[in-house]
């Protein structure tokens, strides 16, 4: 009788088994899983030739790979194994909610067009301001402009009548001196000027300046005839008579004159000279010499 010695390997235990004969099996320890594996070895011995060895010969070690369990060893609901339910060992994967994608609406073209128009308008205005500033700097440093000067030298009243219809008719002759102190700038006085005489906010007479050219460093004497008629002048006449008793009657002379400046050979665009003169006279009697007690004029211009 021969003795077959095999070493069975389990995941945790080696079981030494003696096969005394193909039909008789002796083993030292009993395990259910080892029992089924020994039966598998017996079937292998039936189909394959097993060479007998003696006890003193080397032992053959047969490694067995563990098989993964495909089903739980106990029925669900009866009891739990030491490692728990294999289906409940890992928590279920988290549920990710998808947010629907809503594309942004494209901006309205109308607003973009308005922004472009606004940007272009601001750019043009800034460009115009820069150009005007450059021109003003050139004129200031090259031509050294100076403000014209005006004065009222004499005044004579040829008519000052109060009518039966409470209207006042007045005719003034005014002598005005215009001075141009500039060395390189000439002044063209254009048509369309307006000159008027006022007393306490009521216009007494009006007229205009002639059209002429005033050269460099030139002084021009102007004799102007101003005439006018004021309706409902009863209160105005009484105020003039009362003021005449004091010996000083304040009059305001306003002039609006369109001009064009000549820089060398360049003739610029049209400007407007605004002149305001305050004149104090002693009386407003017709055909009498009027003495000017005080006179002052202010000048400014605009486009």
C-alpha positions in Angstrom: 0.0 0.0 0.0 1.3 3.4 -1.0 0.9 6.7 0.8 0.1 9.9 -1.1 0.8 13.1 0.7 -0.7 16.3 -0.5 -0.7 19.8 1.1 -4.0 21.6 0.6 -3.8 25.4 0.8 -6.8 27.5 1.8 -6.9 31.3 2.2 -6.2 31.0 6.0 -5.2 27.3 6.6 -2.9 24.6 5.3 -4.4 21.1 5.7 -2.1 18.0 5.5 -4.0 15.1 4.0 -3.0 11.6 3.5 -4.4 9.6 0.6 -3.9 5.9 1.7 -5.7 4.7 -1.4 -7.7 6.3 -4.2 -10.8 5.3 -2.3 -9.8 6.1 1.3 -9.0 9.6 2.6 -7.6 10.5 6.0 -7.2 14.1 7.1 -6.1 15.7 10.4 -8.7 18.5 10.6 -12.1 18.9 9.2 -13.4 22.0 7.4 -16.4 22.2 5.1 -14.7 24.2 2.4 -11.6 22.0 2.6 -13.8 18.9 2.3 -15.1 20.0 -1.0 -11.7 20.9 -2.3 -10.4 17.4 -1.2 -13.2 15.9 -3.2 -12.0 18.0 -6.2 -8.5 16.6 -5.7 -9.9 13.1 -5.6 -11.6 13.6 -8.9 -8.3 15.0 -10.3 -6.6 11.9 -9.1 -9.1 9.7 -10.9 -8.5 11.4 -14.3 -4.7 12.0 -14.0 -1.9 9.7 -13.1 -0.5 10.3 -9.6 3.0 9.0 -9.0 3.4 7.4 -5.6 6.1 8.8 -3.3 7.4 7.6 0.0 7.0 9.4 3.2 10.7 10.3 3.3 10.5 12.1 -0.1 9.8 15.7 -0.5 6.3 16.9 -0.1 4.5 18.6 -3.0 2.8 21.9 -2.2 -0.1 22.7 -4.4 -1.3 26.3 -4.1 -4.9 26.9 -4.5 -6.2 30.3 -5.5 -9.2 31.5 -3.5 -12.5 31.8 -5.3 -14.6 34.9 -4.9 -18.0 34.3 -3.4 -20.7 35.0 -5.9 -23.6 34.8 -3.4 -24.0 35.4 0.4 -23.4 32.4 2.6 -26.7 33.0 4.5 -30.1 33.9 3.3 -31.1 37.5 3.5 -33.1 38.4 6.5 -32.1 35.4 8.7 -28.9 36.7 10.2 -25.9 38.8 9.5 -22.4 37.7 8.8 -19.4 39.1 10.6 -18.6 41.4 7.7 -22.2 42.5 7.2 -24.4 42.3 4.1 -22.1 42.5 1.0 -24.8 44.4 -0.9 -24.9 47.0 1.9 -21.2 47.4 2.6 -20.9 50.5 0.3 -23.4 53.4 0.3 -25.2 54.0 -2.9 -23.6 56.6 -5.2 -24.8 60.2 -4.7 -27.5 61.5 -7.0 -26.3 64.4 -9.1 -29.0 66.8 -10.2 -28.5 68.4 -13.6 -29.4 72.1 -13.9 -30.9 72.9 -17.3 -28.6 75.2 -19.3 -30.3 78.5 -20.2 -28.2 80.5 -22.7 -28.0 84.2 -22.1 -29.9 86.4 -24.4 -27.7 88.5 -26.7 -27.7 92.2 -25.9 -30.0 94.4 -27.9 -28.4 96.1 -30.9 -30.3 99.2 -30.2 -28.6 99.9 -26.9 -25.2 99.2 -28.5 -26.0 101.6 -31.4 -27.0 104.3 -28.9 -23.7 103.7 -26.9 -21.7 104.0 -30.2 -23.5 107.2 -31.2 -22.9 108.7 -27.7 -19.2 107.8 -27.8 -18.8 109.3 -31.3 -20.6 112.5 -30.2 -18.5 112.9 -27.1 -15.3 112.2 -29.2 -16.3 114.8 -31.7 -17.1 117.4 -29.0 -13.7 116.7 -27.4 -11.9 117.0 -30.7 -13.7 120.3 -31.4 -12.7 121.6 -28.0 -9.1 120.6 -28.5 -9.0 122.3 -32.0 -10.5 125.5 -30.6 -8.1 125.4 -27.7 -5.1 125.0 -30.1 -6.4 127.9 -32.3 -6.9 130.1 -29.3 -3.4 129.4 -28.0 -1.9 130.2 -31.4 -3.9 133.5 -31.6 -3.0 134.5 -28.1 0.7 133.8 -28.3 1.2 135.0 -32.0 -1.2 137.9 -32.4 -1.4 139.1 -28.7 -5.1 140.1 -28.9 -6.4 143.0 -26.8 -10.0 144.1 -26.0 -11.4 147.0 -28.0 -12.3 150.1 -26.0 -15.4 152.3 -26.3 -16.5 155.5 -24.7 -19.4 158.0 -25.0 -17.9 161.5 -25.5 -20.9 163.7 -26.1 -24.7 163.6 -26.2 -27.3 166.0 -27.6 -31.0 165.8 -27.5 -32.7 167.3 -30.6 -36.2 166.2 -29.7 -37.9 165.3 -26.5 -41.7 165.8 -26.6 -44.5 164.4 -24.6 -47.6 164.0 -26.8 -51.3 164.2 -26.0 -51.6 160.4 -26.4 -49.2 159.9 -23.5 -46.4 159.0 -25.8 -42.8 160.2 -25.6 -40.8 161.0 -28.8 -37.0 161.4 -28.4 -34.1 161.9 -30.7 -30.5 161.7 -29.5 -27.2 162.5 -31.2 -24.5 160.4 -29.6 -20.7 160.7 -30.2 -18.9 157.4 -29.5 -15.2 156.7 -29.8 -14.1 153.1 -30.8 -10.4 152.2 -30.3 -8.6 149.2 -31.7 -5.3 148.7 -29.7 -4.2 145.5 -31.5 -1.0 145.5 -33.6 -1.9 142.5 -35.9 -5.7 142.3 -35.7 -8.2 144.3 -37.7 -11.9 144.5 -37.1 -14.7 144.4 -39.7 -17.9 146.0 -38.3 -20.7 144.2 -40.1 -24.3 145.3 -40.8 -27.1 144.3 -38.4 -25.8 146.2 -35.4 -28.3 147.6 -32.8 -27.8 150.5 -30.4 -30.4 151.7 -27.8 -30.7 154.2 -24.9 -32.6 153.0 -21.7 -33.9 154.7 -18.6 -35.1 152.6 -15.6 -35.8 149.6 -17.9 -37.8 151.7 -20.5 -36.3 152.2 -24.0 -36.2 155.8 -25.1 -34.6 155.6 -28.6 -32.5 153.2 -30.8 -30.3 153.1 -33.9 -27.4 151.2 -35.5 -23.7 151.5 -36.3 -22.5 151.9 -39.8 -20.6 149.2 -41.6 -16.8 149.9 -41.7 -13.3 148.4 -41.2 -11.1 149.4 -38.4 -7.4 148.8 -38.9 -4.5 148.1 -36.5 -4.1 150.6 -33.7 -6.9 152.7 -35.1 -9.3 155.1 -33.3 -12.7 155.8 -35.0 -15.1 158.6 -34.0 -18.8 157.7 -34.6 -21.7 160.2 -34.6 -24.9 158.3 -34.3 -28.5 159.5 -34.5 -30.9 157.6 -32.3 -34.7 158.0 -32.4 -37.7 156.4 -30.8 -41.2 156.7 -29.4 -42.4 155.3 -26.1 -46.1 154.6 -25.4 -47.8 155.1 -22.1 -45.0 157.4 -21.0 -46.8 159.5 -18.4 -45.2 157.8 -15.5 -41.8 157.8 -17.3 -42.0 161.6 -17.9 -42.8 162.3 -14.2 -39.9 160.1 -13.1 -37.5 161.9 -15.5 -38.7 165.3 -14.2 -38.2 164.3 -10.6 -34.8 162.8 -11.3 -33.8 166.0 -13.2 -34.3 168.0 -10.1 -31.4 166.1 -8.5 -29.0 167.1 -11.3 -28.2 163.5 -12.3 -30.1 161.3 -14.7 -28.7 157.7 -15.2 -28.9 156.4 -18.7 -27.9 153.0 -20.1 -26.6 152.6 -23.7 -26.6 149.0 -25.0 -24.9 148.0 -28.3 -24.9 144.6 -30.0 -22.5 144.7 -33.0 -21.6 141.7 -35.3 -17.9 141.8 -36.3 -15.3 139.7 -38.0 -11.7 139.7 -37.0 -8.8 139.8 -39.5 -5.6 138.0 -38.4 -3.0 138.9 -41.0 -4.7 137.9 -44.3 -7.1 135.4 -42.6 -10.6 136.6 -42.0 -12.3 134.7 -39.2 -15.9 133.8 -38.6 -18.5 136.3 -37.3 -18.6 137.3 -33.6 -20.8 139.6 -31.6 -19.5 142.5 -29.6 -21.7 143.4 -26.6 -21.1 146.8 -25.2 -22.8 148.2 -22.1 -22.2 151.9 -21.1 -23.6 153.8 -18.1 -23.9 157.5 -18.7 -25.0 160.1 -16.1 -26.3 163.4 -17.6 -27.5 166.6 -15.9 -30.7 167.0 -17.9 -32.8 165.8 -20.9 -34.1 169.2 -22.1 -34.3 169.5 -25.9 -31.9 171.8 -27.8 -29.9 172.3 -24.7 -26.3 171.4 -24.1 -26.1 168.2 -22.0 -23.2 167.7 -19.8 -22.0 164.1 -19.2 -21.1 163.8 -15.5 -19.9 160.2 -15.6 -19.4 157.5 -18.2 -18.2 153.9 -18.1 -18.4 151.0 -20.6 -18.0 147.3 -20.4 -17.2 145.0 -23.3 -17.7 141.3 -23.9 -18.1 139.1 -26.9 -19.8 135.8 -27.9 -20.3 133.6 -30.9 
